[in-house]
Amino acid sequence: MKNLRELPKFRDSLSYLYIEHGRIEQRHKSIAWYGEDGEVAIPCASLGVLLLGPGTSITHAAIKALADNGCSICWVGEDGVRFYASGVGETRNSHNLLRQAEAWSDESSHLRVVGSMYRMRFPNPLPRGLSLRQIRGMEGVRVRDAYAQASKETGVEWHGRNYERAAWHKADPINRALSAGFACMYGVCHAGIVSSGYSPALGFIHTGKQLSFVYDVADLYKIQMVVPIAFSVVAESEHGVERKVRTALRDEVRRTHLLRRIVDDLAQLFTADPEDDPYAEDGSKPGDLWDPQEQVSGGVSYGDHGSGERPDEP
């Protein structure tokens, strides 16, 4: 029987793969892509997330093979700039989700996570005693400096972040490159969140969207990883920047072991003392029953009935 306490091997996977205008079918115990270039085998057993773009069809058997191998699936728009749907992750245990929900619903814990997420973005420790407003101000400076530095190093002109989804091709090459890279980062982070058993909707910095926590987590890495890649790609050529950015970022995700880092960073945000952790028991046991007075273990409430019969419902 599968050990439900184990996190899936997302941290040990390769990075991601974006596919559009083709057909995906099961091939032996894996899958294969069929397009203009013929058949291409896809190692889904070692893939972290598969991004399906426009013009893609996939068979039921291929979906099952991906799910069996713990590969997350995201249905996205052209160049990955829109997110439509995703498959479920491999995790069956809800203890990480419960920790996240507890931290989200408690104001002091919520604020602690927000502060931690901001501090994780800086290469050096921030001074103690800073207010949230002050940290956000420093974050704004960090982001502006990152764009300015990348522009200076590559010679790519930078006039600010500006693009419209409805007029994608009217944006300048650097904004299209950044958008494509950010979208891929969202896909990778979404897969890491779901595979680790957290909710993509319970955001701490962002709120009100089904992917709020995805935006929170992606902000930990996208300026550091996507911005220099996007500017470097555009500096070489302004043609086909979206595909080039996706390929370069995929290699960088693998080189830097980002998938492992995502899992570790999420665990750090919601660290619990094992001695006081109510979710550290065997995850294969039935879940507890909620009760306003006391927790009922084992998923079945027998009350004080010696015969083991359920008490009458109130």
VOMIBA-953584 format. One record per residue (C-alpha): residue number from 1; residue in three letters; chain; x, y negated, z. Coordinates in steps of 0.1 Angstrom, whole numbers, plus 5000, padded with zeros to 4 digits. Layout:
BEGIN
+-----+-----+-------+------+-------+------+
|   n | res | chain | east | north |   up |
+-----+-----+-------+------+-------+------+
| NUM | ALA |     A |    X |     Y |    Z |
...
+-----+-----+-------+------+-------+------+
END
This chain:
BEGIN
+-----+-----+-------+------+-------+------+
|   n | res | chain | east | north |   up |
+-----+-----+-------+------+-------+------+
|   1 | MET |     A | 5000 |  5000 | 5000 |
|   2 | LYS |     A | 5013 |  4965 | 4992 |
|   3 | ASN |     A | 5027 |  4946 | 5021 |
|   4 | LEU |     A | 5004 |  4916 | 5022 |
|   5 | ARG |     A | 5027 |  4897 | 5046 |
|   6 | GLU |     A | 5053 |  4894 | 5019 |
|   7 | LEU |     A | 5054 |  4863 | 4998 |
|   8 | PRO |     A | 5055 |  4872 | 4961 |
|   9 | LYS |     A | 5089 |  4870 | 4944 |
|  10 | PHE |     A | 5082 |  4836 | 4928 |
|  11 | ARG |     A | 5115 |  4823 | 4943 |
|  12 | ASP |     A | 5134 |  4849 | 4923 |
|  13 | SER |     A | 5117 |  4843 | 4890 |
|  14 | LEU |     A | 5130 |  4826 | 4859 |
|  15 | SER |     A | 5114 |  4791 | 4852 |
|  16 | TYR |     A | 5085 |  4786 | 4829 |
|  17 | LEU |     A | 5075 |  4791 | 4792 |
|  18 | TYR |     A | 5052 |  4768 | 4771 |
|  19 | ILE |     A | 5034 |  4784 | 4742 |
|  20 | GLU |     A | 5010 |  4769 | 4716 |
|  21 | HIS |     A | 4994 |  4780 | 4683 |
|  22 | GLY |     A | 4999 |  4818 | 4687 |
|  23 | ARG |     A | 4984 |  4850 | 4701 |
|  24 | ILE |     A | 4995 |  4868 | 4732 |
|  25 | GLU |     A | 4989 |  4905 | 4736 |
|  26 | GLN |     A | 5000 |  4933 | 4759 |
|  27 | ARG |     A | 5032 |  4950 | 4747 |
|  28 | HIS |     A | 5041 |  4982 | 4767 |
|  29 | LYS |     A | 5040 |  4970 | 4803 |
|  30 | SER |     A | 5048 |  4934 | 4794 |
|  31 | ILE |     A | 5034 |  4909 | 4768 |
|  32 | ALA |     A | 5044 |  4896 | 4734 |
|  33 | TRP |     A | 5037 |  4864 | 4715 |
|  34 | TYR |     A | 5027 |  4865 | 4678 |
|  35 | GLY |     A | 5031 |  4833 | 4658 |
|  36 | GLU |     A | 5046 |  4819 | 4627 |
|  37 | ASP |     A | 5080 |  4834 | 4636 |
|  38 | GLY |     A | 5066 |  4869 | 4641 |
|  39 | GLU |     A | 5066 |  4889 | 4673 |
|  40 | VAL |     A | 5085 |  4876 | 4704 |
|  41 | ALA |     A | 5087 |  4897 | 4736 |
|  42 | ILE |     A | 5080 |  4878 | 4768 |
|  43 | PRO |     A | 5096 |  4891 | 4801 |
|  44 | CYS |     A | 5066 |  4883 | 4823 |
|  45 | ALA |     A | 5080 |  4904 | 4851 |
|  46 | SER |     A | 5107 |  4877 | 4857 |
|  47 | LEU |     A | 5087 |  4847 | 4846 |
|  48 | GLY |     A | 5074 |  4822 | 4871 |
|  49 | VAL |     A | 5046 |  4805 | 4851 |
|  50 | LEU |     A | 5032 |  4806 | 4816 |
|  51 | LEU |     A | 5018 |  4774 | 4802 |
|  52 | LEU |     A | 4992 |  4780 | 4774 |
|  53 | GLY |     A | 4988 |  4751 | 4750 |
|  54 | PRO |     A | 4963 |  4744 | 4722 |
|  55 | GLY |     A | 4957 |  4771 | 4696 |
|  56 | THR |     A | 4966 |  4799 | 4720 |
|  57 | SER |     A | 4946 |  4831 | 4724 |
|  58 | ILE |     A | 4953 |  4858 | 4749 |
|  59 | THR |     A | 4939 |  4893 | 4754 |
|  60 | HIS |     A | 4923 |  4907 | 4786 |
|  61 | ALA |     A | 4951 |  4933 | 4788 |
|  62 | ALA |     A | 4978 |  4906 | 4786 |
|  63 | ILE |     A | 4961 |  4886 | 4814 |
|  64 | LYS |     A | 4961 |  4918 | 4835 |
|  65 | ALA |     A | 4998 |  4924 | 4828 |
|  66 | LEU |     A | 5007 |  4888 | 4838 |
|  67 | ALA |     A | 4987 |  4891 | 4870 |
|  68 | ASP |     A | 5002 |  4925 | 4879 |
|  69 | ASN |     A | 5037 |  4910 | 4875 |
|  70 | GLY |     A | 5028 |  4879 | 4897 |
|  71 | CYS |     A | 5032 |  4854 | 4868 |
|  72 | SER |     A | 5010 |  4824 | 4872 |
|  73 | ILE |     A | 4991 |  4812 | 4841 |
|  74 | CYS |     A | 4981 |  4776 | 4833 |
|  75 | TRP |     A | 4959 |  4764 | 4805 |
|  76 | VAL |     A | 4972 |  4730 | 4794 |
|  77 | GLY |     A | 4967 |  4704 | 4767 |
|  78 | GLU |     A | 4990 |  4694 | 4739 |
|  79 | ASP |     A | 5026 |  4692 | 4751 |
|  80 | GLY |     A | 5013 |  4701 | 4785 |
|  81 | VAL |     A | 5000 |  4666 | 4793 |
|  82 | ARG |     A | 4966 |  4678 | 4805 |
|  83 | PHE |     A | 4958 |  4706 | 4829 |
|  84 | TYR |     A | 4925 |  4725 | 4824 |
|  85 | ALA |     A | 4927 |  4757 | 4845 |
|  86 | SER |     A | 4949 |  4782 | 4861 |
|  87 | GLY |     A | 4949 |  4819 | 4872 |
|  88 | VAL |     A | 4951 |  4830 | 4908 |
|  89 | GLY |     A | 4985 |  4836 | 4925 |
|  90 | GLU |     A | 4998 |  4869 | 4938 |
|  91 | THR |     A | 4995 |  4861 | 4975 |
|  92 | ARG |     A | 4966 |  4878 | 4994 |
|  93 | ASN |     A | 4973 |  4863 | 5029 |
|  94 | SER |     A | 4957 |  4830 | 5039 |
|  95 | HIS |     A | 4980 |  4821 | 5068 |
|  96 | ASN |     A | 4999 |  4794 | 5047 |
|  97 | LEU |     A | 4966 |  4779 | 5036 |
|  98 | LEU |     A | 4954 |  4778 | 5072 |
|  99 | ARG |     A | 4986 |  4761 | 5083 |
| 100 | GLN |     A | 4982 |  4736 | 5055 |
| 101 | ALA |     A | 4946 |  4729 | 5064 |
| 102 | GLU |     A | 4954 |  4724 | 5101 |
| 103 | ALA |     A | 4982 |  4699 | 5093 |
| 104 | TRP |     A | 4959 |  4681 | 5068 |
| 105 | SER |     A | 4930 |  4678 | 5092 |
| 106 | ASP |     A | 4950 |  4666 | 5122 |
| 107 | GLU |     A | 4960 |  4629 | 5119 |
| 108 | SER |     A | 4993 |  4632 | 5137 |
| 109 | SER |     A | 5003 |  4663 | 5118 |
| 110 | HIS |     A | 4992 |  4648 | 5085 |
| 111 | LEU |     A | 5014 |  4618 | 5091 |
| 112 | ARG |     A | 5043 |  4640 | 5100 |
| 113 | VAL |     A | 5040 |  4659 | 5067 |
| 114 | VAL |     A | 5037 |  4626 | 5048 |
| 115 | GLY |     A | 5069 |  4613 | 5064 |
| 116 | SER |     A | 5087 |  4646 | 5058 |
| 117 | MET |     A | 5077 |  4646 | 5021 |
| 118 | TYR |     A | 5090 |  4610 | 5016 |
| 119 | ARG |     A | 5122 |  4617 | 5035 |
| 120 | MET |     A | 5129 |  4648 | 5014 |
| 121 | ARG |     A | 5131 |  4626 | 4983 |
| 122 | PHE |     A | 5162 |  4607 | 4995 |
| 123 | PRO |     A | 5197 |  4621 | 4993 |
| 124 | ASN |     A | 5207 |  4606 | 5026 |
| 125 | PRO |     A | 5187 |  4606 | 5059 |
| 126 | LEU |     A | 5166 |  4575 | 5065 |
| 127 | PRO |     A | 5169 |  4554 | 5096 |
| 128 | ARG |     A | 5146 |  4564 | 5124 |
| 129 | GLY |     A | 5117 |  4542 | 5134 |
| 130 | LEU |     A | 5107 |  4532 | 5099 |
| 131 | SER |     A | 5069 |  4527 | 5093 |
| 132 | LEU |     A | 5051 |  4545 | 5065 |
| 133 | ARG |     A | 5048 |  4512 | 5046 |
| 134 | GLN |     A | 5085 |  4506 | 5048 |
| 135 | ILE |     A | 5093 |  4541 | 5036 |
| 136 | ARG |     A | 5069 |  4537 | 5007 |
| 137 | GLY |     A | 5087 |  4504 | 4998 |
| 138 | MET |     A | 5120 |  4522 | 4998 |
| 139 | GLU |     A | 5106 |  4549 | 4976 |
| 140 | GLY |     A | 5094 |  4523 | 4951 |
| 141 | VAL |     A | 5129 |  4509 | 4949 |
| 142 | ARG |     A | 5144 |  4544 | 4945 |
| 143 | VAL |     A | 5122 |  4552 | 4915 |
| 144 | ARG |     A | 5128 |  4519 | 4898 |
| 145 | ASP |     A | 5166 |  4523 | 4903 |
| 146 | ALA |     A | 5165 |  4558 | 4889 |
| 147 | TYR |     A | 5148 |  4546 | 4857 |
| 148 | ALA |     A | 5172 |  4516 | 4854 |
| 149 | GLN |     A | 5203 |  4538 | 4860 |
| 150 | ALA |     A | 5192 |  4564 | 4835 |
| 151 | SER |     A | 5186 |  4536 | 4809 |
| 152 | LYS |     A | 5220 |  4521 | 4816 |
| 153 | GLU |     A | 5239 |  4554 | 4813 |
| 154 | THR |     A | 5222 |  4565 | 4781 |
| 155 | GLY |     A | 5215 |  4532 | 4763 |
| 156 | VAL |     A | 5178 |  4540 | 4760 |
| 157 | GLU |     A | 5157 |  4509 | 4763 |
| 158 | TRP |     A | 5133 |  4510 | 4792 |
| 159 | HIS |     A | 5103 |  4487 | 4794 |
| 160 | GLY |     A | 5084 |  4505 | 4821 |
| 161 | ARG |     A | 5061 |  4535 | 4824 |
| 162 | ASN |     A | 5033 |  4530 | 4799 |
| 163 | TYR |     A | 5013 |  4555 | 4778 |
| 164 | GLU |     A | 4976 |  4564 | 4771 |
| 165 | ARG |     A | 4964 |  4599 | 4768 |
| 166 | ALA |     A | 4939 |  4590 | 4741 |
| 167 | ALA |     A | 4968 |  4574 | 4721 |
| 168 | TRP |     A | 4996 |  4598 | 4729 |
| 169 | HIS |     A | 5017 |  4592 | 4697 |
| 170 | LYS |     A | 5016 |  4554 | 4701 |
| 171 | ALA |     A | 5038 |  4556 | 4732 |
| 172 | ASP |     A | 5075 |  4551 | 4728 |
| 173 | PRO |     A | 5097 |  4582 | 4727 |
| 174 | ILE |     A | 5110 |  4578 | 4763 |
| 175 | ASN |     A | 5075 |  4577 | 4777 |
| 176 | ARG |     A | 5064 |  4607 | 4757 |
| 177 | ALA |     A | 5095 |  4626 | 4769 |
| 178 | LEU |     A | 5088 |  4617 | 4805 |
| 179 | SER |     A | 5052 |  4627 | 4803 |
| 180 | ALA |     A | 5060 |  4661 | 4788 |
| 181 | GLY |     A | 5087 |  4667 | 4814 |
| 182 | PHE |     A | 5064 |  4657 | 4843 |
| 183 | ALA |     A | 5036 |  4679 | 4830 |
| 184 | CYS |     A | 5060 |  4709 | 4830 |
| 185 | MET |     A | 5071 |  4700 | 4865 |
| 186 | TYR |     A | 5034 |  4699 | 4876 |
| 187 | GLY |     A | 5029 |  4734 | 4861 |
| 188 | VAL |     A | 5059 |  4748 | 4880 |
| 189 | CYS |     A | 5049 |  4733 | 4913 |
| 190 | HIS |     A | 5013 |  4744 | 4909 |
| 191 | ALA |     A | 5025 |  4779 | 4903 |
| 192 | GLY |     A | 5048 |  4777 | 4934 |
| 193 | ILE |     A | 5020 |  4763 | 4956 |
| 194 | VAL |     A | 4994 |  4790 | 4946 |
| 195 | SER |     A | 5019 |  4818 | 4947 |
| 196 | SER |     A | 5030 |  4808 | 4982 |
| 197 | GLY |     A | 4994 |  4808 | 4994 |
| 198 | TYR |     A | 4987 |  4771 | 4997 |
| 199 | SER |     A | 4959 |  4750 | 4982 |
| 200 | PRO |     A | 4967 |  4726 | 4953 |
| 201 | ALA |     A | 4938 |  4704 | 4964 |
| 202 | LEU |     A | 4948 |  4696 | 5000 |
| 203 | GLY |     A | 4972 |  4667 | 4992 |
| 204 | PHE |     A | 4988 |  4646 | 5019 |
| 205 | ILE |     A | 5001 |  4616 | 5000 |
| 206 | HIS |     A | 4978 |  4620 | 4970 |
| 207 | THR |     A | 4941 |  4627 | 4977 |
| 208 | GLY |     A | 4908 |  4632 | 4960 |
| 209 | LYS |     A | 4919 |  4655 | 4932 |
| 210 | GLN |     A | 4920 |  4692 | 4927 |
| 211 | LEU |     A | 4957 |  4689 | 4921 |
| 212 | SER |     A | 4966 |  4664 | 4948 |
| 213 | PHE |     A | 4991 |  4686 | 4965 |
| 214 | VAL |     A | 5007 |  4695 | 4932 |
| 215 | TYR |     A | 5014 |  4658 | 4927 |
| 216 | ASP |     A | 5028 |  4656 | 4962 |
| 217 | VAL |     A | 5052 |  4685 | 4957 |
| 218 | ALA |     A | 5062 |  4675 | 4921 |
| 219 | ASP |     A | 5072 |  4640 | 4934 |
| 220 | LEU |     A | 5099 |  4657 | 4955 |
| 221 | TYR |     A | 5118 |  4668 | 4923 |
| 222 | LYS |     A | 5106 |  4650 | 4892 |
| 223 | ILE |     A | 5126 |  4618 | 4895 |
| 224 | GLN |     A | 5158 |  4637 | 4903 |
| 225 | MET |     A | 5154 |  4663 | 4875 |
| 226 | VAL |     A | 5131 |  4650 | 4848 |
| 227 | VAL |     A | 5142 |  4614 | 4844 |
| 228 | PRO |     A | 5179 |  4621 | 4835 |
| 229 | ILE |     A | 5169 |  4649 | 4811 |
| 230 | ALA |     A | 5143 |  4628 | 4794 |
| 231 | PHE |     A | 5166 |  4598 | 4789 |
| 232 | SER |     A | 5194 |  4621 | 4777 |
| 233 | VAL |     A | 5172 |  4638 | 4751 |
| 234 | VAL |     A | 5159 |  4605 | 4737 |
| 235 | ALA |     A | 5194 |  4591 | 4735 |
| 236 | GLU |     A | 5204 |  4620 | 4712 |
| 237 | SER |     A | 5173 |  4618 | 4690 |
| 238 | GLU |     A | 5138 |  4603 | 4691 |
| 239 | HIS |     A | 5123 |  4632 | 4671 |
| 240 | GLY |     A | 5106 |  4661 | 4687 |
| 241 | VAL |     A | 5114 |  4649 | 4722 |
| 242 | GLU |     A | 5086 |  4668 | 4739 |
| 243 | ARG |     A | 5098 |  4702 | 4729 |
| 244 | LYS |     A | 5135 |  4693 | 4736 |
| 245 | VAL |     A | 5126 |  4680 | 4771 |
| 246 | ARG |     A | 5106 |  4712 | 4779 |
| 247 | THR |     A | 5135 |  4734 | 4768 |
| 248 | ALA |     A | 5162 |  4713 | 4787 |
| 249 | LEU |     A | 5141 |  4711 | 4818 |
| 250 | ARG |     A | 5134 |  4749 | 4817 |
| 251 | ASP |     A | 5171 |  4755 | 4817 |
| 252 | GLU |     A | 5177 |  4731 | 4845 |
| 253 | VAL |     A | 5150 |  4747 | 4867 |
| 254 | ARG |     A | 5167 |  4780 | 4863 |
| 255 | ARG |     A | 5202 |  4766 | 4868 |
| 256 | THR |     A | 5193 |  4748 | 4900 |
| 257 | HIS |     A | 5171 |  4776 | 4914 |
| 258 | LEU |     A | 5142 |  4752 | 4917 |
| 259 | LEU |     A | 5116 |  4780 | 4922 |
| 260 | ARG |     A | 5134 |  4792 | 4953 |
| 261 | ARG |     A | 5137 |  4756 | 4966 |
| 262 | ILE |     A | 5100 |  4749 | 4962 |
| 263 | VAL |     A | 5091 |  4780 | 4983 |
| 264 | ASP |     A | 5116 |  4770 | 5010 |
| 265 | ASP |     A | 5105 |  4733 | 5010 |
| 266 | LEU |     A | 5069 |  4743 | 5014 |
| 267 | ALA |     A | 5077 |  4766 | 5043 |
| 268 | GLN |     A | 5097 |  4738 | 5059 |
| 269 | LEU |     A | 5068 |  4714 | 5057 |
| 270 | PHE |     A | 5045 |  4737 | 5077 |
| 271 | THR |     A | 5070 |  4755 | 5099 |
| 272 | ALA |     A | 5054 |  4773 | 5128 |
| 273 | ASP |     A | 5070 |  4788 | 5159 |
| 274 | PRO |     A | 5067 |  4827 | 5155 |
| 275 | GLU |     A | 5059 |  4830 | 5192 |
| 276 | ASP |     A | 5029 |  4807 | 5188 |
| 277 | ASP |     A | 5019 |  4816 | 5153 |
| 278 | PRO |     A | 4984 |  4829 | 5151 |
| 279 | TYR |     A | 4989 |  4840 | 5115 |
| 280 | ALA |     A | 5020 |  4862 | 5120 |
| 281 | GLU |     A | 5002 |  4894 | 5125 |
| 282 | ASP |     A | 4998 |  4921 | 5098 |
| 283 | GLY |     A | 4982 |  4904 | 5068 |
| 284 | SER |     A | 4966 |  4937 | 5057 |
| 285 | LYS |     A | 4942 |  4936 | 5087 |
| 286 | PRO |     A | 4907 |  4922 | 5081 |
| 287 | GLY |     A | 4903 |  4885 | 5087 |
| 288 | ASP |     A | 4889 |  4872 | 5120 |
| 289 | LEU |     A | 4854 |  4860 | 5123 |
| 290 | TRP |     A | 4848 |  4824 | 5130 |
| 291 | ASP |     A | 4831 |  4816 | 5163 |
| 292 | PRO |     A | 4825 |  4782 | 5179 |
| 293 | GLN |     A | 4833 |  4796 | 5214 |
| 294 | GLU |     A | 4860 |  4822 | 5208 |
| 295 | GLN |     A | 4879 |  4839 | 5180 |
| 296 | VAL |     A | 4866 |  4874 | 5171 |
| 297 | SER |     A | 4894 |  4896 | 5159 |
| 298 | GLY |     A | 4892 |  4924 | 5134 |
| 299 | GLY |     A | 4865 |  4911 | 5111 |
| 300 | VAL |     A | 4837 |  4928 | 5130 |
| 301 | SER |     A | 4819 |  4915 | 5161 |
| 302 | TYR |     A | 4807 |  4943 | 5184 |
| 303 | GLY |     A | 4800 |  4921 | 5214 |
| 304 | ASP |     A | 4796 |  4941 | 5247 |
| 305 | HIS |     A | 4778 |  4970 | 5231 |
| 306 | GLY |     A | 4795 |  5002 | 5242 |
| 307 | SER |     A | 4779 |  5021 | 5213 |
| 308 | GLY |     A | 4798 |  4999 | 5188 |
| 309 | GLU |     A | 4766 |  4986 | 5173 |
| 310 | ARG |     A | 4764 |  4950 | 5161 |
| 311 | PRO |     A | 4745 |  4927 | 5184 |
| 312 | ASP |     A | 4713 |  4912 | 5171 |
| 313 | GLU |     A | 4718 |  4880 | 5151 |
| 314 | PRO |     A | 4707 |  4849 | 5169 |
+-----+-----+-------+------+-------+------+
END
